[in-house]
Amino acid sequence: MADNGATVAQPIWEDLISLNSRGLAQFEVLGPAAEYREGDTHTDWSSEGDGLETALRRDTYPLPRTEDREGYYGQSHYSYWASGYRDSRLLREACDRLGVDLRGYLDLGCASGRVVRHFAVAGDVPEVYGCDLNRRHVDWINRFLPASAIAFQNHAIPTLPLPDNSIDAVSAYSVFTHIEAFETAWLMELRRVLRPGGIAWITLHTERTWATMNDNWGLYKRLRHHPDFAPYVDHANREELPEERMVFRWYADRSYSSKVFYQRDYVHKMWSRIMDVREDHHRFPSRQDVVILQKA
Ligand SMILES: C[S@@+](CC[C@H](N)C(=O)[O-])C[C@H]1O[C@@H](n2cnc3c(N)ncnc32)[C@H](O)[C@@H]1O
């Protein structure tokens, strides 16, 4: 409070470990995905076949505007929606391959529900959760997607308000690529909430990204100007990832402000102490690598 009793916009402690925690977000939304299909040439989604057509017909819920979805797919709103459909399908297929009966699903760092919405709308998974440290995203889901999905705000300290052994599959799409600290504690927290046999689908930047990224990648355009990246701007110096885990941080006083790379060897050695590394895919399905961990 200021001396005259008026409230002042001070930094709040919650925003050191989360984002937009004051809440009270106002949103404008887009229409349902089907309205944006025509003219969207970003990606050819025809190989998704009948599954996508069915999902498109039944998803009558609004889409988030580009700025409310981490910029994903720019103005290609239908492709944004279809990418979430594809990722949900790939996760379901991984569950089938690894013998997981999907009754409880959590998307860590779900943003405004790119993937969560597909489980929520399909309605065949009894418990669907999404969490994000950005309160705006959580509010978006809880306001605009069906009540079969519950979104909650978490923070950068690895704890989740979910019971032990309650979830069959966790995904984290493009989240460990930004987790600057406590990565092993996060993995242990995911292990705690997973049921035995449950899986975690985690996307990563590895030495394979490190060696191949170039000016066509948003990731590289940003990194190129980071002072710690200066020795590696020249591609010839980027054949090997020099450390097991490399963190490029932009701000010291907030979460979600870094880019993180992992050596695959490190992931296999360290992460397998926590869960079994069952699969390791290169650029699957887009630019990030994926590891699938399974709780014994
Ligand atoms: C690049 S976006 C990816 C969003 C979403 N997973 C997708 O694929 O559309 C990263 C998201 O992770 C969230 N995030 C970053 N660190 C997090 C953490 N420790 N816990 C939960 N969410 C986190 C960010 O707020 C952001 O919404």
The ligand as an SDF file (V2000), in Angstrom:
LIG
                    3D

 27 29  0  0  0  0  0  0  0  0999 V2000
    7.8030  -23.5310  -24.8340 C   0  0  0  0  0  0  0  0  0  0  0  0
    6.3610  -23.5520  -23.8810 S   0  0  0  0  0  0  0  0  0  0  0  0
    5.6200  -25.1030  -24.3040 C   0  0  0  0  0  0  0  0  0  0  0  0
    4.1450  -25.1230  -24.0180 C   0  0  0  0  0  0  0  0  0  0  0  0
    3.4280  -26.4540  -24.2270 C   0  0  0  0  0  0  0  0  0  0  0  0
    4.0730  -27.5300  -23.5160 N   0  0  0  0  0  0  0  0  0  0  0  0
    3.3060  -26.7980  -25.6850 C   0  0  0  0  0  0  0  0  0  0  0  0
    4.0090  -27.6980  -26.1580 O   0  0  0  0  0  0  0  0  0  0  0  0
    2.4980  -26.1540  -26.3770 O   0  0  0  0  0  0  0  0  0  0  0  0
    6.9630  -23.8820  -22.2430 C   0  0  0  0  0  0  0  0  0  0  0  0
    5.8790  -23.8030  -21.1930 C   0  0  0  0  0  0  0  0  0  0  0  0
    6.3830  -24.3760  -19.9840 O   0  0  0  0  0  0  0  0  0  0  0  0
    6.0650  -23.5420  -18.8930 C   0  0  0  0  0  0  0  0  0  0  0  0
    7.0790  -23.8370  -17.8600 N   0  0  0  0  0  0  0  0  0  0  0  0
    8.3920  -23.5610  -17.8590 C   0  0  0  0  0  0  0  0  0  0  0  0
    8.9810  -24.0650  -16.7540 N   0  0  0  0  0  0  0  0  0  0  0  0
    8.0080  -24.6990  -16.0520 C   0  0  0  0  0  0  0  0  0  0  0  0
    7.9590  -25.4310  -14.8320 C   0  0  0  0  0  0  0  0  0  0  0  0
    9.0400  -25.6070  -14.0850 N   0  0  0  0  0  0  0  0  0  0  0  0
    6.7820  -25.9470  -14.4360 N   0  0  0  0  0  0  0  0  0  0  0  0
    5.6640  -25.7650  -15.1790 C   0  0  0  0  0  0  0  0  0  0  0  0
    5.6330  -25.0740  -16.3210 N   0  0  0  0  0  0  0  0  0  0  0  0
    6.7890  -24.5580  -16.7640 C   0  0  0  0  0  0  0  0  0  0  0  0
    6.0480  -22.1350  -19.4550 C   0  0  0  0  0  0  0  0  0  0  0  0
    5.2870  -21.2390  -18.6840 O   0  0  0  0  0  0  0  0  0  0  0  0
    5.4520  -22.3880  -20.8440 C   0  0  0  0  0  0  0  0  0  0  0  0
    4.0530  -22.3190  -20.8290 O   0  0  0  0  0  0  0  0  0  0  0  0
  1  2  1  0
  2  3  1  0
  2 10  1  0
  3  4  1  0
  4  5  1  0
  5  6  1  0
  5  7  1  0
  7  8  2  0
  7  9  1  0
 10 11  1  0
 11 12  1  0
 11 26  1  0
 12 13  1  0
 13 14  1  0
 13 24  1  0
 14 15  1  0
 14 23  1  0
 15 16  2  0
 16 17  1  0
 17 18  1  0
 17 23  2  0
 18 19  1  0
 18 20  2  0
 20 21  1  0
 21 22  2  0
 22 23  1  0
 24 25  1  0
 24 26  1  0
 26 27  1  0
M  CHG  2   2   1   9  -1
M  END
$$$$
